[in-house]
Amino acid sequence: MKALDERHVRQQKVGGFAALYLAAAYLVAMPYFLAFVKYPSVVDPAEKVALLVGNHDSMRAMYLVTYIVFGLVLAVLALALYARLKDGAPVLAQAATAAGLIWAFVLVASGMVFNAGMGAVVGLHATDPTQAVSVWQAIEPVAQGLGGSGGELLGGLWVLLVSVAALRTGALPKTLNWLGVAIGAAGVLSVVPALKDLAYGFGLLQIVWFAWLGIVMLPWAARASRAWRHAPSADRAGRRADPA
């Protein structure tokens, strides 16, 4: 892999921390939503609104952490991976980054719509519970649709493209890349109604992928930073003039 200048080394370090945050966010979100509040298993609209009212503060915090902040951090990681992959696979790296940034945008939008709508519905519920249910029935599909409730097309496409690009360039471990191909394919296929349960496998395996990615990127950045600091000053100047 071509030597990077100090700015790119820092970007890879930040990308590594971003990947670890995303893995941690999944680890927090899945038990909370599936076991604690059990929101996905609730079907009745009135029960959903009652659940929102009873868990308003914690759900607001969780959507902030696992959708809004998640999306922003995901954008940081997507850009760091683009910098890592662009020399060896420019077209694939551009396509992957576009998919990653779009995914990041819709996740942020989903979290903002959910939190704003939930706040309005909880306030309305105190005076008119029936109207609150009707309002939530209009808001929830928008938030859930943006969040990927119909499948993990964008997330799967991003992981798949990143992994294929990394296989071509050798910028990441081969086993990690093949795992990413499998995860990405599962995410893309989860949009097929008969295969929608693949979305759960996508989420679980992404925890491993994000954690592994962070573990790869951080030591690499640390080694590159040490090499940069100990490189001759003329070499450092040359790298600044012609960054990777």
C-alpha positions as CSV (number, residue, x, y, z in Angstrom):
1,M,0.0,0.0,0.0
2,K,1.4,3.4,-1.0
3,A,2.8,5.4,1.9
4,L,0.4,8.0,3.2
5,D,1.2,11.5,4.6
6,E,0.4,12.4,8.2
7,R,-3.0,13.8,7.4
8,H,-4.1,10.5,5.9
9,V,-2.6,8.5,8.8
10,R,-4.8,10.6,11.2
11,Q,-7.8,9.9,8.9
12,Q,-7.2,6.2,9.2
13,K,-6.9,6.4,13.0
14,V,-10.2,8.3,13.2
15,G,-11.8,5.8,10.8
16,G,-10.7,3.0,13.1
17,F,-12.3,4.6,16.1
18,A,-15.4,5.2,14.0
19,A,-15.6,1.5,13.1
20,L,-15.4,0.5,16.8
21,Y,-18.1,3.0,17.7
22,L,-20.4,1.5,15.1
23,A,-19.8,-2.0,16.5
24,A,-20.5,-0.8,20.0
25,A,-23.7,1.0,18.9
26,Y,-25.0,-2.3,17.4
27,L,-24.1,-4.1,20.6
28,V,-26.1,-1.5,22.6
29,A,-29.1,-1.2,20.2
30,M,-29.9,-4.9,19.6
31,P,-30.5,-5.9,23.3
32,Y,-32.4,-2.6,23.9
33,F,-34.8,-2.8,21.0
34,L,-35.2,-6.5,20.9
35,A,-35.2,-7.5,24.5
36,F,-35.8,-4.5,26.7
37,V,-38.5,-2.4,25.0
38,K,-39.3,-5.2,22.4
39,Y,-40.5,-2.5,20.0
40,P,-40.2,-4.5,16.8
41,S,-42.5,-7.3,18.1
42,V,-45.3,-4.9,19.0
43,V,-48.0,-4.9,16.3
44,D,-51.0,-3.0,17.8
45,P,-50.7,0.8,17.1
46,A,-52.1,1.7,20.5
47,E,-49.6,-0.6,22.3
48,K,-46.8,1.0,20.3
49,V,-47.8,4.5,21.4
50,A,-48.1,3.3,25.0
51,L,-44.6,1.9,24.7
52,L,-43.3,5.2,23.4
53,V,-44.9,7.1,26.2
54,G,-43.5,4.7,28.8
55,N,-40.0,4.7,27.4
56,H,-39.8,8.1,25.8
57,D,-36.5,9.3,27.3
58,S,-34.5,6.1,26.8
59,M,-35.8,5.6,23.2
60,R,-34.9,9.2,22.4
61,A,-31.4,8.6,23.7
62,M,-31.1,5.3,21.8
63,Y,-32.2,6.8,18.5
64,L,-29.8,9.6,19.0
65,V,-26.9,7.2,19.6
66,T,-27.8,4.4,17.2
67,Y,-29.3,6.4,14.3
68,I,-28.3,10.1,14.3
69,V,-24.7,9.8,15.7
70,F,-24.3,6.4,14.0
71,G,-25.0,8.0,10.6
72,L,-22.5,10.8,11.2
73,V,-19.8,8.4,12.4
74,L,-20.6,6.1,9.4
75,A,-19.9,9.0,7.0
76,V,-16.5,9.5,8.7
77,L,-15.7,5.8,8.2
78,A,-16.9,5.8,4.6
79,L,-14.5,8.7,3.8
80,A,-11.6,7.0,5.6
81,L,-12.1,3.8,3.6
82,Y,-12.3,5.8,0.4
83,A,-8.9,7.3,1.1
84,R,-7.6,3.8,1.8
85,L,-9.0,2.2,-1.4
86,K,-9.1,4.9,-4.0
87,D,-5.6,4.3,-5.5
88,G,-6.1,0.6,-6.3
89,A,-9.8,0.6,-7.1
90,P,-11.0,4.2,-7.9
91,V,-14.3,3.4,-9.4
92,L,-15.4,0.8,-6.8
93,A,-14.2,3.1,-4.0
94,Q,-16.3,6.0,-5.4
95,A,-19.3,3.8,-5.7
96,A,-18.9,2.4,-2.2
97,T,-18.4,5.9,-0.8
98,A,-21.6,7.1,-2.5
99,A,-23.6,4.2,-1.1
100,G,-22.1,4.7,2.4
101,L,-22.8,8.4,2.5
102,I,-26.4,7.9,1.3
103,W,-26.9,5.3,3.9
104,A,-25.5,7.6,6.5
105,F,-27.8,10.4,5.4
106,V,-31.0,8.2,5.6
107,L,-30.0,6.9,9.0
108,V,-29.6,10.4,10.4
109,A,-32.9,11.4,8.7
110,S,-34.7,8.3,10.2
111,G,-33.5,9.1,13.7
112,M,-34.5,12.7,13.5
113,V,-37.9,11.9,12.1
114,F,-38.5,9.2,14.8
115,N,-37.4,11.4,17.7
116,A,-39.3,14.5,16.5
117,G,-42.4,12.4,15.8
118,M,-42.2,10.5,19.0
119,G,-42.0,13.8,21.0
120,A,-45.1,15.2,19.3
121,V,-47.0,11.9,19.8
122,V,-46.1,11.7,23.5
123,G,-47.2,15.2,24.1
124,L,-50.5,14.6,22.2
125,H,-51.1,11.4,24.0
126,A,-51.7,13.3,27.3
127,T,-54.8,15.0,25.8
128,D,-56.0,12.8,23.0
129,P,-54.7,9.2,22.9
130,T,-56.7,8.2,19.9
131,Q,-55.3,11.1,17.8
132,A,-51.8,10.3,19.0
133,V,-52.2,6.8,17.6
134,S,-53.3,8.1,14.3
135,V,-50.4,10.6,14.1
136,W,-47.9,7.9,14.9
137,Q,-49.4,5.6,12.2
138,A,-48.5,8.3,9.7
139,I,-45.0,9.1,11.1
140,E,-43.7,5.6,11.9
141,P,-43.6,4.3,8.3
142,V,-41.5,7.2,7.2
143,A,-38.9,6.8,10.0
144,Q,-38.8,3.0,9.6
145,G,-38.6,3.2,5.9
146,L,-35.6,5.5,6.0
147,G,-34.1,3.3,8.7
148,G,-34.2,0.2,6.4
149,S,-37.1,-1.7,7.8
150,G,-37.8,-3.1,4.3
151,G,-34.3,-4.5,4.1
152,E,-30.7,-3.4,4.4
153,L,-30.1,-2.5,0.7
154,L,-27.9,0.5,1.3
155,G,-25.9,-0.9,4.1
156,G,-25.4,-4.2,2.4
157,L,-24.4,-2.5,-0.9
158,W,-21.8,-0.4,0.9
159,V,-20.2,-3.3,2.8
160,L,-20.2,-5.4,-0.4
161,L,-18.6,-2.7,-2.5
162,V,-16.0,-1.9,0.2
163,S,-15.1,-5.5,0.5
164,V,-14.8,-6.2,-3.2
165,A,-12.6,-3.0,-3.6
166,A,-10.4,-4.2,-0.7
167,L,-10.1,-7.6,-2.2
168,R,-8.8,-6.0,-5.4
169,T,-6.3,-3.7,-3.6
170,G,-5.2,-5.9,-0.7
171,A,-5.8,-2.9,1.6
172,L,-7.6,-5.0,4.2
173,P,-7.1,-8.7,5.3
174,K,-8.6,-11.1,2.8
175,T,-10.6,-13.0,5.4
176,L,-12.2,-9.8,6.6
177,N,-13.0,-8.9,3.0
178,W,-14.7,-12.3,2.3
179,L,-16.7,-11.9,5.5
180,G,-17.7,-8.4,4.2
181,V,-18.8,-9.9,0.9
182,A,-21.1,-12.4,2.7
183,I,-22.5,-9.7,5.0
184,G,-23.1,-7.3,2.1
185,A,-24.8,-9.9,0.0
186,A,-27.1,-10.8,3.0
187,G,-28.0,-7.1,3.4
188,V,-28.8,-6.7,-0.3
189,L,-30.8,-9.9,-0.4
190,S,-32.8,-8.9,2.7
191,V,-34.9,-6.6,0.5
192,V,-36.5,-9.8,-1.0
193,P,-39.6,-10.4,1.2
194,A,-39.0,-14.1,1.5
195,L,-35.4,-13.4,2.7
196,K,-36.2,-10.5,5.0
197,D,-34.8,-12.4,8.0
198,L,-31.3,-12.0,6.5
199,A,-31.4,-8.5,7.9
200,Y,-30.9,-9.9,11.4
201,G,-27.8,-11.8,10.2
202,F,-26.6,-8.7,8.5
203,G,-26.8,-6.7,11.8
204,L,-25.2,-9.4,13.9
205,L,-22.3,-10.0,11.6
206,Q,-21.8,-6.3,11.0
207,I,-20.8,-6.1,14.7
208,V,-17.9,-8.5,13.9
209,W,-17.0,-6.7,10.7
210,F,-17.0,-3.2,12.2
211,A,-14.9,-4.4,15.3
212,W,-12.5,-6.3,13.1
213,L,-12.2,-3.3,10.7
214,G,-11.4,-1.0,13.7
215,I,-8.8,-3.4,15.0
216,V,-7.1,-3.5,11.6
217,M,-7.2,0.3,11.0
218,L,-6.0,1.5,14.4
219,P,-2.7,-0.5,14.6
220,W,-2.0,0.3,11.0
221,A,-2.4,4.0,11.7
222,A,-0.2,3.7,14.8
223,R,2.6,2.0,12.8
224,A,2.3,4.5,9.9
225,S,2.4,7.4,12.3
226,R,5.6,6.1,13.9
227,A,7.1,5.5,10.5
228,W,6.1,9.1,9.6
229,R,7.7,10.6,12.7
230,H,11.0,8.7,12.1
231,A,11.1,9.3,8.3
232,P,13.7,11.8,7.1
233,S,12.4,15.4,6.8
234,A,12.9,15.5,3.1
235,D,10.8,12.3,2.7
236,R,8.0,13.8,4.8
237,A,8.0,16.9,2.7
238,G,7.8,14.8,-0.4
239,R,4.8,13.0,0.9
240,R,3.0,16.2,1.7
241,A,3.6,17.4,-1.8
242,D,2.3,14.2,-3.3
243,P,-0.2,12.7,-0.9
244,A,-1.6,9.2,-1.4
